[in-house]
Amino acid sequence: MSEEKEAQIIKLKINVKKPVKQVEIIRVPQKTYNIIRSFVESSSCSKYSWNHGYRIDNTIFFIKPGKWILTIWTNSEIEKLPHTHPAIVDLSDVVTITADKLLMIKYVSKVFDLEKDDLRAYAITSDVPFAYPITLYNIVSKINEYVDVEFD
């Protein structure tokens, strides 16, 4: 004979003792999310082709076939015209880092300042199966595995 047990409700009062920021969730189209997710989740192991770059003049490409292309421009001097933001790093025309230290994401109107904005406080997601929020910090950290940009 088996006895069925009733579920119990446990009531808790949790007091967080440290400051907490609310993460702003930014919804992006499925294609944009899938490119970023594939990039962030890609292995850093050197045996994979996407961890080996290809150079053409001052441009380096890292390519995960059918998924994403990370483009890095290696010019040491960039002419910035008024009202422009010259790219230095680009992920498949979806994520761009500019010479003036800005982070831009396609379909997102806000432009993020790499020095001033708390990139952990923003995350992208989409309506795809098993989607989870990916913070801008995670995206930039993954880019930093490929390139280290020093601004003067």
Summary of the structure (lengths in Angstrom):
residues: 152
radius of gyration: 20.3
end to end distance: 76.4
largest distance: 81.2
contacts: 345
relative contact order: 0.20
helix: 18%
strand: 26%
